Amino acid sequence: MSNDSRTQSLVFGLPWPELNDGIFYNDVVPHSDSGLTLVEFYSRKYKHSAPLQGWLQRIQNGQISVDGRVVKDPNAILSVDSVLVYHRLPWKEPDVPHLLEVLYEDDDLIALNKPSSLQVLPGGLFQQRTVLTQLCWSVKKQNPPLKSQESHPVPVHRLGRGTSGILLCAKTKVAKTRLAAYFADGTSLVGAHSNRKAELGGTRKISKIYRALVTGLLGEDKVVIDQPIGTVRYPGVAKGLYVASPSGKPALSKVEVLERDGKQNCTLVQVEIESGRPHQIRIHLSFIGHPLLGDPLYIAGGQPRCFDSEIVDESYAEDGGYHKPTNPVPGDCGYYLHAHRLVLSHPTTNEMIHITAPLPSVLRTSYEANSSPESMSVSSVK
């Protein structure tokens, strides 16, 4: 069943408030940290959040409480089992879209057309302006409180902030568990000894096809990329940056050329991913020498444009945290990548569901740009 036959056009979303609500971070002092000063505790455990001087500022601003009492003395000695609460003050998050288009919906799942620049889950500067927030607001608006608790609208996979297109979300706990398993199973099939099994598709219950615009002219019409993906230390990315790495985890992308543009020196491609590594398409296409057009981060070889990983800026912003990195980070936008089609076995009925997200104009072939929507299903290689 296609999304056209199940869901009429529906758009939802509430405008973002000027400021978010801030965040409260809770800690309990373990025995190993008993005797540390307040500033020692935070500057050691959360050194990725702020430098020492930044934590001193936060403490002196009264943003940290110990056992329910605000403490402004950075040299206060901590006792085991004391409860610490740090309040990150409200801030204005960067401007992003707030409207979401529903592509498909039933009692178990909902598929959204995520706009580029909107983050899926809270993280970094975006704690409120996310897809998850709009889903929660929508449920609270439509349902009474008791029924809202039963609904469980959560994304079951991620799309990069700059990526647009199909985002699959679960509305029940059962659907969440089964859909998450679909994505995990697809990734687990990709390995040194299981590529053949993945190609046969015997056990895959979900298929994801993307459109992308890359730099340069691909020589071959079809390319299979199986470069592993791992992490390296990188400023501004606390858990490490994903890059092409021989010691990384297996990943598989199948690339097909749809159209070449010699004048603009770029190629429109279709990519089917059989694993779900973070930023996989961006890394794989850059690895073969064709980064996504406009990608501020990845360059040929699947590596970052800047690699000054040992440089640490100890200055701090108004809220005490580090300044926004000047080097590119994964959340930066500017590239052209769209989750175009998704086929899955329904998590409760096993019915095959076909979902399509309309293509941005820049990702259409010449034929599609001059054709009606009904005739845009097939494109030839040029």
NORDAGI-V981056 format. One record per backbone hydrogen bond with DSSP energy under -1.0 kcal/mol. NH is the residue of the N-H (numbers start at 1). CO is the residue of the C=O. If there is no record, write none. Layout:
nh co
NH CO
NH CO
//
This chain:
nh co
3 354
7 3
12 100
20 91
23 88
25 86
27 84
29 82
33 30
35 78
36 33
38 76
39 74
41 37
42 38
43 39
44 40
45 41
46 42
49 46
50 46
55 51
56 52
57 53
58 54
59 55
60 56
61 57
62 59
63 58
65 85
66 69
67 83
69 66
71 64
76 73
78 36
81 29
82 79
84 27
85 65
86 25
87 63
88 23
100 12
102 10
103 111
104 111
106 109
110 169
111 104
112 167
113 101
114 165
117 161
118 115
123 126
126 123
130 128
131 119
132 120
134 130
135 131
136 132
137 133
138 134
139 135
140 136
141 137
142 138
143 139
148 144
149 145
151 147
152 171
154 152
154 170
156 168
163 160
164 337
165 114
166 339
167 112
169 110
170 154
171 108
176 172
177 173
178 174
179 175
180 176
181 177
182 178
183 179
184 180
185 181
186 182
187 183
188 184
189 185
190 187
194 191
198 194
199 195
200 196
201 197
207 343
209 341
210 271
211 338
212 269
213 336
214 267
215 291
216 265
223 255
225 253
229 249
230 243
232 241
237 234
240 237
241 232
243 230
244 302
245 228
248 245
249 229
253 225
254 272
255 223
256 270
257 221
258 268
259 268
261 266
265 261
266 261
267 214
268 259
269 212
270 256
271 210
272 254
273 208
274 252
280 277
283 279
284 280
285 281
286 282
287 283
288 284
289 286
290 285
293 213
295 292
299 303
301 286
302 299
305 297
309 307
311 308
317 321
320 317
322 49
332 329
338 211
339 164
340 209
340 338
341 209
342 355
343 207
344 353
345 205
346 351
350 346
353 344
354 1
355 342
357 340
363 360
364 361
369 365
370 366
371 368
375 372
376 373
//
